[in-house]
């Protein structure tokens, strides 16, 4: 079941190796690891805080691992590698990140092993290379020099994943739930983005944010909040239906 969930998650999150894949709120003391197999450098964190997620990985033990971007731990990188994007594609990307592979990709290679580099930081050598396993693709050699936040892996049991929200948003919501002293199942549902009948408008805003549109029925004395994936009906400041 978890593997099916993980597969569907990647279908919903194309290019799941980039930031923009939501955020992960750490709620338990946990060791974060630089390597997904949990070898090497590790970092103990006891702070309840959300980080943006760059990559997801399903371990052989069926544990989902989240690669977190820690902006306060920077490192300088000088490197080189290969990209697929043409000049026209890079122009469309603007300053978004591009996957730079240190080696020419092969069919047996781990395709999640790359360095994200802002497109405007790429220096082209002018060399174009054909890869044997991908005969119809042209790879271009590039150099780069960047400062980047360090990445550490966290296991799913250490917190809550929100694929549709940024770390800034989730941290703000978590601080507000602390201020309001929310606890137990209500707190858990809000942090997970769940909405149920009986929720107040404030609780809905905490769980999923502002709606795209609000409509009010004078006759029924009901208010409807419209989101991308659902509609929520209120009466007397309480949710009476979720569609």
C-alpha angles and dihedrals in degrees: 000000000000091000089053090050091049092050091049090047091057090048088055092045108048113194089023092179093077134079111262092073094115127259142283123224112210110217102165136053105266144159112245115208132208090214121058090224087059095244124131127011116025134180126206114219127183096169121109101229140136126235131189114259119232102174142008126212132185110216123215086254090060093251115141111227123201122207106218127203110226104196094187092062107066131177132186118237130194110184151140136213147124136297134187102209120110123222090260092052092048090051090055091049092057107187095342120126125272128204110247115192116206090212133030105273119250131189092257095047126111099250092196089067102095141110118246108224128179107249093235090059094061119109113198120219092196092240119130121194136192117219115217094222093047104042095167095054127083116212122202123210116232141175126209143180117200145152112228138177115255119253125223131179124236127189120238094245091065096072150323128306121214109187093187102047136071124235091247091056094045093048090051091051092047091052090051093051088052091050090050090046093232114175145169124016094345091058091046093051093048094049090048092051096246122150124196139176111280094039116132122231089255091054092049091051090051092049102046110359132234120345123239091236141006125210128185127203110207091189097052094031088228133132123213123205114199121208131174093261105023150016123230122202120206132192122179090355093303132107110248098170141014115202 
